[in-house]
Amino acid sequence: MSRNLLLLLIGVLAVCLIGAGYLYYKERQSGIDIEINEHGVTIEGN
C-alpha cells in the first residue's frame, strides 16, 4: 500500500471515530426537551 493511501485511510478512520464520539456525547447529555407545536407545549426530561 502506498504511503498516501495509508494516510488517507488513517484520516478517514479518525474522522469516523470523532463523529461517533460526538454522537455518543450528544446522546448521553441529560436535560429537558421543550417542544412547542399545534398541540401545545411538551416538556420531556431525560
C-alpha distance matrix in Angstrom:
0.0 3.8 6.6 8.4 6.7 6.7 10.2 11.2 10.6 12.6 15.2 15.7 16.4 18.7 20.6 21.1 22.4 24.7 26.0 26.7 28.4 30.5 31.6 32.6 34.5 36.4 37.3 38.7 40.9 44.6 47.2 49.2 48.5 51.3 51.5 54.3 54.8 57.7 58.5 59.0 57.1 54.8 53.8 51.4 50.5 47.2
3.8 0.0 3.8 5.5 5.4 6.4 8.8 10.1 10.8 12.6 14.4 15.6 16.8 18.6 20.3 21.5 22.9 24.6 26.1 27.3 28.8 30.6 32.1 33.2 34.9 36.6 38.0 39.3 41.3 45.0 47.4 49.5 48.8 51.4 51.6 54.3 54.9 57.8 58.8 59.2 57.3 55.2 54.2 51.9 51.1 47.8
6.6 3.8 0.0 3.8 5.5 5.1 6.2 8.6 9.9 10.6 12.3 14.3 15.4 16.5 18.4 20.1 21.1 22.6 24.4 25.8 26.9 28.7 30.5 31.6 32.9 34.8 36.4 37.5 39.3 43.0 45.5 47.6 47.1 49.8 50.2 52.9 53.8 56.9 57.8 58.0 55.9 53.8 52.6 50.4 49.4 46.2
8.4 5.5 3.8 0.0 3.8 5.4 5.1 6.1 8.6 9.9 10.5 12.3 14.3 15.2 16.5 18.4 20.0 21.0 22.5 24.4 25.7 27.0 28.7 30.3 31.5 33.1 34.8 36.2 37.8 41.5 43.8 45.8 45.0 47.5 47.8 50.3 51.0 54.1 55.2 55.4 53.5 51.6 50.5 48.5 47.7 44.7
6.7 5.4 5.5 3.8 0.0 3.8 5.5 5.0 6.1 8.6 9.8 10.5 12.3 14.2 15.4 16.6 18.4 20.0 21.1 22.6 24.3 25.8 27.1 28.6 30.2 31.8 33.1 34.7 36.6 40.3 42.6 44.5 43.6 46.2 46.3 48.9 49.5 52.5 53.5 53.9 52.0 50.0 49.0 46.9 46.1 43.0
6.7 6.4 5.1 5.4 3.8 0.0 3.8 5.4 5.1 6.2 8.6 9.9 10.7 12.3 14.4 15.4 16.6 18.4 20.1 21.2 22.5 24.4 26.0 27.0 28.6 30.5 31.8 33.0 35.0 38.7 41.2 43.4 42.8 45.6 46.0 48.8 49.6 52.7 53.5 53.7 51.7 49.4 48.2 45.9 44.9 41.7
10.2 8.8 6.2 5.1 5.5 3.8 0.0 3.8 5.4 5.1 6.1 8.6 9.9 10.4 12.3 14.3 15.3 16.4 18.3 20.0 21.0 22.5 24.4 25.7 26.8 28.7 30.4 31.5 33.2 36.9 39.3 41.5 41.0 43.7 44.2 46.9 47.9 51.1 52.0 52.0 49.9 47.8 46.5 44.4 43.3 40.2
11.2 10.1 8.6 6.1 5.0 5.4 3.8 0.0 3.8 5.5 5.0 6.2 8.6 9.8 10.6 12.4 14.3 15.4 16.5 18.4 19.9 21.1 22.7 24.4 25.7 27.2 28.8 30.4 32.0 35.7 37.9 39.8 39.0 41.6 41.8 44.4 45.2 48.3 49.3 49.5 47.5 45.5 44.5 42.4 41.7 38.7
10.6 10.8 9.9 8.6 6.1 5.1 5.4 3.8 0.0 3.8 5.4 5.2 6.2 8.6 10.0 10.7 12.4 14.3 15.4 16.6 18.4 20.1 21.3 22.6 24.4 26.0 27.2 28.7 30.7 34.4 36.8 38.8 38.1 40.8 41.1 43.9 44.6 47.7 48.4 48.7 46.8 44.5 43.4 41.1 40.3 37.1
12.6 12.6 10.6 9.9 8.6 6.2 5.1 5.5 3.8 0.0 3.8 5.5 5.2 6.1 8.7 9.9 10.5 12.3 14.2 15.3 16.4 18.4 20.1 21.0 22.4 24.4 25.8 26.9 28.8 32.5 35.1 37.3 37.0 39.9 40.5 43.4 44.5 47.7 48.3 48.3 46.1 43.8 42.4 40.1 38.9 35.7
15.2 14.4 12.3 10.5 9.8 8.6 6.1 5.0 5.4 3.8 0.0 3.8 5.4 5.1 6.2 8.6 9.9 10.6 12.3 14.3 15.3 16.5 18.5 20.0 21.0 22.7 24.5 25.8 27.3 31.1 33.4 35.4 34.9 37.6 38.1 40.9 42.0 45.2 46.1 46.0 43.8 41.7 40.4 38.3 37.4 34.3
15.7 15.6 14.3 12.3 10.5 9.9 8.6 6.2 5.2 5.5 3.8 0.0 3.8 5.4 5.2 6.2 8.7 10.0 10.6 12.3 14.2 15.4 16.6 18.4 20.0 21.3 22.7 24.5 26.2 29.9 32.1 34.0 33.1 35.8 36.1 38.8 39.7 42.8 43.6 43.8 41.8 39.6 38.6 36.4 35.7 32.6
16.4 16.8 15.4 14.3 12.3 10.7 9.9 8.6 6.2 5.2 5.4 3.8 0.0 3.8 5.5 5.1 6.2 8.6 9.8 10.5 12.2 14.2 15.4 16.4 18.3 20.1 21.1 22.5 24.6 28.3 30.8 32.9 32.4 35.4 35.9 38.9 39.9 43.1 43.6 43.7 41.5 39.1 37.8 35.3 34.3 31.0
18.7 18.6 16.5 15.2 14.2 12.3 10.4 9.8 8.6 6.1 5.1 5.4 3.8 0.0 3.8 5.4 5.1 6.2 8.6 9.9 10.5 12.3 14.3 15.3 16.4 18.4 20.1 21.1 22.8 26.5 29.0 31.3 31.1 34.0 34.8 37.8 39.1 42.5 43.0 42.8 40.4 38.1 36.6 34.2 33.0 29.8
20.6 20.3 18.4 16.5 15.4 14.4 12.3 10.6 10.0 8.7 6.2 5.2 5.5 3.8 0.0 3.8 5.5 5.1 6.1 8.6 9.8 10.5 12.3 14.2 15.3 16.6 18.5 20.0 21.5 25.2 27.3 29.3 28.7 31.4 32.0 34.8 36.0 39.3 40.0 39.9 37.6 35.5 34.2 32.1 31.2 28.2
21.1 21.5 20.1 18.4 16.6 15.4 14.3 12.4 10.7 9.9 8.6 6.2 5.1 5.4 3.8 0.0 3.8 5.5 5.1 6.1 8.5 9.9 10.6 12.2 14.2 15.4 16.6 18.4 20.3 23.9 26.3 28.2 27.5 30.4 30.8 33.8 34.8 38.1 38.5 38.6 36.4 34.1 32.8 30.5 29.6 26.5
22.4 22.9 21.1 20.0 18.4 16.6 15.3 14.3 12.4 10.5 9.9 8.7 6.2 5.1 5.5 3.8 0.0 3.8 5.4 5.1 6.1 8.6 9.9 10.5 12.1 14.3 15.4 16.4 18.5 22.2 24.9 27.1 27.0 30.1 31.0 34.2 35.6 38.9 39.1 38.9 36.5 33.9 32.3 29.8 28.5 25.2
24.7 24.6 22.6 21.0 20.0 18.4 16.4 15.4 14.3 12.3 10.6 10.0 8.6 6.2 5.1 5.5 3.8 0.0 3.8 5.5 5.1 6.2 8.7 9.9 10.5 12.4 14.3 15.4 16.8 20.5 22.9 25.2 25.1 28.0 29.1 32.2 33.8 37.2 37.6 37.2 34.6 32.3 30.6 28.3 27.0 23.9
26.0 26.1 24.4 22.5 21.1 20.1 18.3 16.5 15.4 14.2 12.3 10.6 9.8 8.6 6.1 5.1 5.4 3.8 0.0 3.8 5.4 5.1 6.3 8.6 9.9 10.7 12.5 14.4 15.8 19.4 21.5 23.4 22.8 25.6 26.3 29.4 30.7 34.0 34.5 34.3 31.9 29.6 28.2 26.0 25.2 22.2
26.7 27.3 25.8 24.4 22.6 21.2 20.0 18.4 16.6 15.3 14.3 12.3 10.5 9.9 8.6 6.1 5.1 5.5 3.8 0.0 3.8 5.4 5.2 6.1 8.6 10.0 10.6 12.3 14.6 18.1 20.6 22.6 22.2 25.4 26.2 29.5 30.8 34.2 34.2 34.1 31.6 29.0 27.5 24.9 23.8 20.5
28.4 28.8 26.9 25.7 24.3 22.5 21.0 19.9 18.4 16.4 15.3 14.2 12.2 10.5 9.8 8.5 6.1 5.1 5.4 3.8 0.0 3.8 5.5 5.1 6.1 8.7 9.9 10.6 12.5 16.2 18.9 21.4 21.6 24.9 26.3 29.6 31.4 34.9 34.8 34.3 31.5 28.9 26.9 24.3 22.8 19.5
30.5 30.6 28.7 27.0 25.8 24.4 22.5 21.1 20.1 18.4 16.5 15.4 14.2 12.3 10.5 9.9 8.6 6.2 5.1 5.4 3.8 0.0 3.8 5.4 5.1 6.2 8.7 10.0 10.9 14.6 16.8 19.1 19.0 22.0 23.3 26.6 28.4 31.9 32.1 31.4 28.7 26.3 24.5 22.2 21.0 18.0
31.6 32.1 30.5 28.7 27.1 26.0 24.4 22.7 21.3 20.1 18.5 16.6 15.4 14.3 12.3 10.6 9.9 8.7 6.3 5.2 5.5 3.8 0.0 3.8 5.4 5.1 6.2 8.7 10.3 13.7 15.8 17.6 17.1 20.3 21.2 24.6 26.1 29.5 29.5 29.1 26.6 24.0 22.4 20.0 19.0 16.0
32.6 33.2 31.6 30.3 28.6 27.0 25.7 24.4 22.6 21.0 20.0 18.4 16.4 15.3 14.2 12.2 10.5 9.9 8.6 6.1 5.1 5.4 3.8 0.0 3.8 5.5 5.2 6.2 8.9 12.2 15.1 17.3 17.6 21.1 22.5 26.0 27.8 31.2 30.7 30.2 27.5 24.6 22.6 19.7 18.2 14.7
34.5 34.9 32.9 31.5 30.2 28.6 26.8 25.7 24.4 22.4 21.0 20.0 18.3 16.4 15.3 14.2 12.1 10.5 9.9 8.6 6.1 5.1 5.4 3.8 0.0 3.8 5.5 5.2 6.4 10.1 12.9 15.6 16.3 19.7 21.6 25.1 27.3 30.9 30.5 29.6 26.5 23.8 21.5 18.9 17.0 13.9
36.4 36.6 34.8 33.1 31.8 30.5 28.7 27.2 26.0 24.4 22.7 21.3 20.1 18.4 16.6 15.4 14.3 12.4 10.7 10.0 8.7 6.2 5.1 5.5 3.8 0.0 3.8 5.5 5.5 8.9 10.9 12.9 13.0 16.3 17.9 21.4 23.5 27.1 26.9 26.0 23.1 20.5 18.4 16.1 14.8 12.0
37.3 38.0 36.4 34.8 33.1 31.8 30.4 28.8 27.2 25.8 24.5 22.7 21.1 20.1 18.5 16.6 15.4 14.3 12.5 10.6 9.9 8.7 6.2 5.2 5.5 3.8 0.0 3.8 5.6 8.2 10.6 12.5 12.6 16.2 17.7 21.4 23.2 26.7 26.0 25.3 22.5 19.5 17.4 14.5 13.2 9.9
38.7 39.3 37.5 36.2 34.7 33.0 31.5 30.4 28.7 26.9 25.8 24.5 22.5 21.1 20.0 18.4 16.4 15.4 14.4 12.3 10.6 10.0 8.7 6.2 5.2 5.5 3.8 0.0 3.8 6.3 9.7 12.4 13.6 17.4 19.5 23.2 25.5 28.9 28.0 26.9 23.8 20.7 18.1 15.1 12.8 9.3
40.9 41.3 39.3 37.8 36.6 35.0 33.2 32.0 30.7 28.8 27.3 26.2 24.6 22.8 21.5 20.3 18.5 16.8 15.8 14.6 12.5 10.9 10.3 8.9 6.4 5.5 5.6 3.8 0.0 3.8 6.6 9.7 11.3 14.8 17.4 21.0 23.6 27.2 26.4 25.0 21.6 18.9 16.0 13.5 11.1 8.2
44.6 45.0 43.0 41.5 40.3 38.7 36.9 35.7 34.4 32.5 31.1 29.9 28.3 26.5 25.2 23.9 22.2 20.5 19.4 18.1 16.2 14.6 13.7 12.2 10.1 8.9 8.2 6.3 3.8 0.0 3.8 7.1 9.6 13.1 16.1 19.6 22.5 25.9 24.8 23.0 19.6 16.7 13.4 10.8 7.9 5.4
47.2 47.4 45.5 43.8 42.6 41.2 39.3 37.9 36.8 35.1 33.4 32.1 30.8 29.0 27.3 26.3 24.9 22.9 21.5 20.6 18.9 16.8 15.8 15.1 12.9 10.9 10.6 9.7 6.6 3.8 0.0 3.7 6.9 9.9 13.2 16.6 19.7 23.2 22.1 20.0 16.4 13.8 10.4 8.6 6.0 5.5
49.2 49.5 47.6 45.8 44.5 43.4 41.5 39.8 38.8 37.3 35.4 34.0 32.9 31.3 29.3 28.2 27.1 25.2 23.4 22.6 21.4 19.1 17.6 17.3 15.6 12.9 12.5 12.4 9.7 7.1 3.7 0.0 3.8 6.4 9.8 13.1 16.3 19.6 18.4 16.3 12.7 10.1 6.8 5.5 4.4 5.9
48.5 48.8 47.1 45.0 43.6 42.8 41.0 39.0 38.1 37.0 34.9 33.1 32.4 31.1 28.7 27.5 27.0 25.1 22.8 22.2 21.6 19.0 17.1 17.6 16.3 13.0 12.6 13.6 11.3 9.6 6.9 3.8 0.0 3.8 6.5 10.0 12.9 16.4 15.5 13.7 10.4 7.9 5.7 5.1 6.4 7.8
51.3 51.4 49.8 47.5 46.2 45.6 43.7 41.6 40.8 39.9 37.6 35.8 35.4 34.0 31.4 30.4 30.1 28.0 25.6 25.4 24.9 22.0 20.3 21.1 19.7 16.3 16.2 17.4 14.8 13.1 9.9 6.4 3.8 0.0 3.8 6.7 10.1 13.5 12.8 10.6 7.1 5.8 4.6 6.6 8.9 11.2
51.5 51.6 50.2 47.8 46.3 46.0 44.2 41.8 41.1 40.5 38.1 36.1 35.9 34.8 32.0 30.8 31.0 29.1 26.3 26.2 26.3 23.3 21.2 22.5 21.6 17.9 17.7 19.5 17.4 16.1 13.2 9.8 6.5 3.8 0.0 3.8 6.5 10.0 9.8 8.2 5.7 5.1 6.5 8.5 11.6 13.7
54.3 54.3 52.9 50.3 48.9 48.8 46.9 44.4 43.9 43.4 40.9 38.8 38.9 37.8 34.8 33.8 34.2 32.2 29.4 29.5 29.6 26.6 24.6 26.0 25.1 21.4 21.4 23.2 21.0 19.6 16.6 13.1 10.0 6.7 3.8 0.0 3.8 7.2 7.7 5.8 4.6 6.4 8.9 11.7 14.9 17.3
54.8 54.9 53.8 51.0 49.5 49.6 47.9 45.2 44.6 44.5 42.0 39.7 39.9 39.1 36.0 34.8 35.6 33.8 30.7 30.8 31.4 28.4 26.1 27.8 27.3 23.5 23.2 25.5 23.6 22.5 19.7 16.3 12.9 10.1 6.5 3.8 0.0 3.8 5.4 5.5 6.6 8.3 11.6 14.0 17.5 19.7
57.7 57.8 56.9 54.1 52.5 52.7 51.1 48.3 47.7 47.7 45.2 42.8 43.1 42.5 39.3 38.1 38.9 37.2 34.0 34.2 34.9 31.9 29.5 31.2 30.9 27.1 26.7 28.9 27.2 25.9 23.2 19.6 16.4 13.5 10.0 7.2 3.8 0.0 3.8 5.6 8.5 10.7 14.3 16.8 20.5 22.8
58.5 58.8 57.8 55.2 53.5 53.5 52.0 49.3 48.4 48.3 46.1 43.6 43.6 43.0 40.0 38.5 39.1 37.6 34.5 34.2 34.8 32.1 29.5 30.7 30.5 26.9 26.0 28.0 26.4 24.8 22.1 18.4 15.5 12.8 9.8 7.7 5.4 3.8 0.0 3.8 7.0 8.6 12.4 14.8 18.5 21.0
59.0 59.2 58.0 55.4 53.9 53.7 52.0 49.5 48.7 48.3 46.0 43.8 43.7 42.8 39.9 38.6 38.9 37.2 34.3 34.1 34.3 31.4 29.1 30.2 29.6 26.0 25.3 26.9 25.0 23.0 20.0 16.3 13.7 10.6 8.2 5.8 5.5 5.6 3.8 0.0 3.8 6.6 10.1 13.2 16.7 19.6
57.1 57.3 55.9 53.5 52.0 51.7 49.9 47.5 46.8 46.1 43.8 41.8 41.5 40.4 37.6 36.4 36.5 34.6 31.9 31.6 31.5 28.7 26.6 27.5 26.5 23.1 22.5 23.8 21.6 19.6 16.4 12.7 10.4 7.1 5.7 4.6 6.6 8.5 7.0 3.8 0.0 3.8 6.7 10.1 13.4 16.4
54.8 55.2 53.8 51.6 50.0 49.4 47.8 45.5 44.5 43.8 41.7 39.6 39.1 38.1 35.5 34.1 33.9 32.3 29.6 29.0 28.9 26.3 24.0 24.6 23.8 20.5 19.5 20.7 18.9 16.7 13.8 10.1 7.9 5.8 5.1 6.4 8.3 10.7 8.6 6.6 3.8 0.0 3.8 6.5 10.1 13.0
53.8 54.2 52.6 50.5 49.0 48.2 46.5 44.5 43.4 42.4 40.4 38.6 37.8 36.6 34.2 32.8 32.3 30.6 28.2 27.5 26.9 24.5 22.4 22.6 21.5 18.4 17.4 18.1 16.0 13.4 10.4 6.8 5.7 4.6 6.5 8.9 11.6 14.3 12.4 10.1 6.7 3.8 0.0 3.8 6.7 10.0
51.4 51.9 50.4 48.5 46.9 45.9 44.4 42.4 41.1 40.1 38.3 36.4 35.3 34.2 32.1 30.5 29.8 28.3 26.0 24.9 24.3 22.2 20.0 19.7 18.9 16.1 14.5 15.1 13.5 10.8 8.6 5.5 5.1 6.6 8.5 11.7 14.0 16.8 14.8 13.2 10.1 6.5 3.8 0.0 3.8 6.6
50.5 51.1 49.4 47.7 46.1 44.9 43.3 41.7 40.3 38.9 37.4 35.7 34.3 33.0 31.2 29.6 28.5 27.0 25.2 23.8 22.8 21.0 19.0 18.2 17.0 14.8 13.2 12.8 11.1 7.9 6.0 4.4 6.4 8.9 11.6 14.9 17.5 20.5 18.5 16.7 13.4 10.1 6.7 3.8 0.0 3.8
47.2 47.8 46.2 44.7 43.0 41.7 40.2 38.7 37.1 35.7 34.3 32.6 31.0 29.8 28.2 26.5 25.2 23.9 22.2 20.5 19.5 18.0 16.0 14.7 13.9 12.0 9.9 9.3 8.2 5.4 5.5 5.9 7.8 11.2 13.7 17.3 19.7 22.8 21.0 19.6 16.4 13.0 10.0 6.6 3.8 0.0
